[in-house]
Amino acid sequence: MSRRSAGDGSFHTRANGLIQHRRSLGRDTRGKRIVLLTYGRSIVECVNKMATLIEETRRSGGVALPDDTTIATWTAAWLARKKPAIASATYRQYEAAVRLHIVPPLGRVRLDRLRVRDVDAWLVALEKDGVGGRARQYARMVLGNAIRDAVRIEMVGRNVVADVHAPSHHAAEFSVWEIDDARAFLAAATECRYTAFWTLWLTTGARPHELLGLRPQDVDLTAGKISITKQLRRGGNDRAALKTRTSRRTLGLTAVAIDALKAHRERMLAEGLRASPWFFPRPDGGPTVYRTLIIDHFDPIVARAVSIDEKGQRVPVQRIRPYDLRHTYATLALKAGVPIKVVSEALGHASIELTLRTYAHVLDSMRDEHIDRVQLLFAPLPLKTA
């Protein structure tokens, strides 16, 4: 049986299920054709080996190899090469972008024949198919990274994706609780075994997987601080490194958070979980699954939370997205006068510019209040009488 790639290179199935990948390197000084062969149990493995040979040829000063690899075969080989070096969650995101958004429309295109207009047309087609701006941005980034590596080992001459503007994306607006709603939520969470988790989330603004990844030694109740160095791996039972240096941080705790954490520690000891490596463990001592936490605890708490309005009437607390507890912290802190740099550091943002963009509407709403405060500073002083 014989298989051929989309270009001039060929794939032939041989004995024992091995696939032979054949490439012509041109002719030597005597006019004899030079042929390069690689073997593997899959086309992806063959392309992977060919890429390695191309890099070795470049380093040794050999001839540049012609390339007829398609986008489909190269992205598959690229993913195989990247898998050992990246986090499993990142790999799953890369693989999904390749499988859903890159290979179906572009897979048959030869890697060395991809042009800027092809990438432009691809992004336009994704938008017409209803793919959101964030997903299109991510797919473009993944394709660009794959071709950048192909450029590095001289499979292609340039990264055409770099010459295509990223699709625009407008982040969805988020909802936050006012302080009365936040207090009502915490009051309704009193009987929940994760009361301290909700208190910590609302009073520090930390990311949920950062809190779920806390170990007992990361919580210093005497000093009133928690150290965030890693996070619970999504879908896993271990901890993963944080992406940026600013994500690794130490957060001070409010008195209400310290009291909640002390009560939580006593509860865990009473449940016989002294030996658990997690500060917020499941009843069996393992790490708490975020989705289970939301379905089994967050939603029931919100359903029974009520606040009191200005007329003294009981009003049900409106549900917001769980992640908006982080936004609630930031919004309430800014309105309370906490400097935006301090809020940015607490959130673990990569830069203060990100915080400014995310909470621009909050800062805009505070302008009139700022004017009133400055006015008070310069208000005419009453005349002193003898």
N, C-alpha and C positions, 0 to 999 in steps of 0.2 A: 504494500500500500504506500502511496506517495502523498505528501502534503506540500503545498506551496504557499509561501507567504504572499502578502498583497503586492510585493514588488518582485525584484529579480532574484533575491536570495531564495533558497529552497530548503524544505524540511522533508526528510525521508524517514519513515519508520523502518527500523532494522530489527534484527533478531533480539529476543529477550525484552521486547518492548522499548528499546532505546530509540530515541529520535536523533537523526543526524542533521545538523544544521550546516549547510554548505555556503561558503562565501568566496567570491573571486576577488583577489587582491590586485588584479591587473597582471602585467608581465614583468619579468626580470630583465636584466641588461642583455640577455641572450634571446629575448623574445618568448621565453617559456612562460606559460600561464601559471600563476601562483594561486593555489586554492587553500582556503582555511576551513577546517572542519572542527565542529564541537559536537559533543554528545550529551544527551540528558534524557530523563524520563518524561519530560514535558517541554513544550515550546517555550514556556516561561523560563525553565532552567537553561535551555539552550541560549536564549537571548541574554540571560544573565551572564552566562559564561562568555558570550561574544562581547558584551560590554566590558567585562574585565580584560579581555584580550586587547580590545581597542585602547583601553587606558594604558596597558603595559606597552603597547606599540608606540603610543604617544611619548611615554617616558623614555623609551629606548631610542627615540628618533627614527622609528620605522616609517613606512609609508602610511598615509592616511587611508583608512578603510572606507570604501563606499558603504552607504547604509540604506537599507530598504525596509527597515523595521516599521511596523504600523504603530499608531497611537495605542491600540489595544494591547499589542504584545509588549511594547515598552512600558506602559503604565503597570502592567501585571508584573514584569520583571523588577520595575522600580519599587513597587510595593513589597515584593519579596526581599529586596535589599534593605529597605527601610525598617521592616518589621522588628528586627532584633534591637534597633537603636532608638525606638520611640516608645512612648507609653501605649499600653494596649487600647486605651480609650481613644487616643489620637489616631492609632492605626485604624480602628473601626470607623472613625469619621472620614479618614482618607479613602478607605476602601469603599464606603458608601457613596462618596462623591464621584469616584471613578466609575463604579457600577451603575449608578442611577443617572448621572448627568454628563459624564465625559465619554464613556465608551459607546453608548447607543448612537449618538450623532456623529462622533469623530473617530470611532475605533478603526475604521477601514482606511483612514487617511494615513499616507506614509509620513513618518516622523519628519523626514527631511523636506517634505513638500507642504507642510503646514505653513500657512501664510497669515498675515495680520487680518486680512479680509475674512479668512475662514473663522478666526477666533471671534471677530465682530459678529459675523452672521450666527455663530453658535450661541453667543450670549443673547442676541435678539430672539432667536428661536426658543431658548429656555424661558425668556420672559413671556412670549406668546403662549407657551405651554402652561403658564401659571406658576412657574418656579419663582419663589420670593427673592427679593434683593439680597438678603443675607446669604441664602443658599447659592445664588449665582456668584456672589463675591467669593465664597468659600471654594466653589468648584474652579473658578479662575485661579485662585491661589494655589490649589492642589496641582492643576495642570501646569502652572508656571513653575512650581517647584520641581515637578518631574522633568520638564524640558530643561530647566537650569542644570540639573544633574547630567542630562544628555549633552549639554554644551560643555560641561566641565570635562567630560571624557571624550570630547570631540566627535560625538555621533552626529551632531548638527552644528551649524556655524553660529547661530544666534538664537536667543529666546524671544520668539515673536510675541509671546503673551505679555512680556514686559512693555511692549509698545501699545497695548490696548488698555484704555482706561477702565478702572474697576467700576462695576455697576453701582449706581446709587442705592442707598438703603437708609430708610428712616426708621429709627427704633420705635417700637410701639410705646405709647404713653403708658405709664404705670400709675396705679392708684395707691394711696397711702392712707393710714388711719390718723385721725387727730388724737391728741393725747388721751382724751376720755375713752375713745374706742380701744386704744392700746391697753389702757388700764383695765377696761372691762374684759378684754381677752385674757389678760394675765389672771384676773380674778376667777374667770371661768376655768382656767387651767390648773387651779390649785390642787385638784385631786389627781391630775395626770402624773404618771411616773416621770415624765419629761418636762415638768414645770420649769426646772432650771435651764433646760435647753431653750425653751421659748423666751425665758427672761434674758438669757445671755444673748440670743439673737436680736432681740429688740433693743437691748442696751449697749451693744457693741457694734452691731452692723456687720459682724463677721459672716463669711459665706457658710452655708449650711454644712457642706462637706468638710470645711475646716473645723467646725465645732464637733462634728461626728468623728473626726480623726483625732480628737484630743485624747491624750493618755493621762493617767492620774498624776504623773510627774510634771505634766505641762500646766497644772493648775496649782498656783501658790495662793492659798486663801489668807495666809499670814501677811504677805505683802500686798494682797489684793490685785493679782495680775494673772493673766494666762499667756502662755507662749505658743504662738502659731508657727510651726515649722514645716508641717506637712498636712495633707488632707486625706480623708478616706477615699480610696480609689472607687470610682463609680462602678457598681456592679461587681466589686471585689471584696476580699476580706483582709486587705493590707492597705498600707498607706502609700501615697504617691507624692512625689516632690511637687512643690509649688512652682508655677511657671516663671514668676518674676522675683527679683530680689526684694521689692517692696511688699510682696505678699507675705514674706517672713517677718513677723513683727510681734511685739509684746503689747498687750492691751490692758489698760487699767480697768478695774471693776467698780461699779457703783455698789453702795451698801445693800441695795435690794438684790443685786446679782450675787453678792457674797453670801447673803442669808439663804438665797435659793440654792446655791451650790453646796453650802454646808448641809442643808436639809437633804439634798440629793445624795450626798456622800453617805449620810446616815442611812438613807433608804437602801442604797446599794449594799452596805454592810449587813443590813437586816435581811436582805435577800440572799446573802451568802455569796456575793460577787466580789469579795475582797481581792481575789486573784485575777480578775478580768483585766486584760491590758487596755481596756477602753474606759474612758470616763463616762460615756453615755452608752452602756452596753444593752443588748437585748436581755430578756429574762434568763436566757441560757448562757450569757456571758460573751456572745459574739458581737460583732459590730452591728449597730442599728441600720437597717436599710431605709434610705431616705423616702422612697415611695410608700413604704409601709407606715412610716412616721406620719406622713401627710394624710393618708387614707384613714388610718386607725385612730389618729389622735388630733391632728390639726382641724380637719373638717368637723368632727363632733364638738370640739371646743368652740369653734366659731358659731356653730348652730345653736349653742346654748348661751352665748355671750350676749349681754344686753347692757346698754348704757342709759344714762338719764339725760334727757334733753333740757333745754332752758325752761320748759314749762313743767318739769318734774315728771314727764312721761317716760315710761320704759320703752326704749327703742332698740330693736335687734341690731347687732353689729353686722355691717355688710361684709360679705366675704371678699377678700382680696387674694391675689396670688400669693402663695407662701413666700416666694422670693421677694415680694414687696415688703416683707418685714424688714429687710435690709434697707430698702428705700425709705421706709417709715422712720427708721433710726436716723438716717442722714437728714431727712427733711426736718424732723423734730429738733435735732441737734443744731442745724443751721438757724432755724427760727428762734432757738434759745440763745443765739449769739455766739455759738462755738465757732472759732475761726475756720474758714474752709480748708486751710492747710492741715489743721488738726483732724478734721473730718476725713479728708483725703487719706491721711496716713492710717487712720483707724480702719477705713474700708480696704486698705491694701491696694489702692489704685496705682497704676504704673506711673501716673503723672497727675499733677493738680489740674492740668488742662482737661483730662478726662472727667474729673469731678465737676469742673465748671460747666462742661457741655451737658453732663447728665442732669445737673440740678440748676440749670440756668433759669428755669421758670420759677423756682423757689427764690432765687436771688433777686429776680425781677420784682416779685411780689413784696420784697422787703425794702424796696427803694423808698417808698413813702414813709415807712417806719424809720428809716435812717434819717430822712429829712427832719422828721419830728424830733428825733433825739438831738440832732445838731442844733435845731432851733432852741431846745431847752438849754443848751450850753450857753447860747448867746442871748438869751432873753434878758430884757432890761432888769437890773437889780432894783429892788425897792430902796428909796432914799432913806438914809438913816437920819433920825431926828435927835436933837440934843436932849 
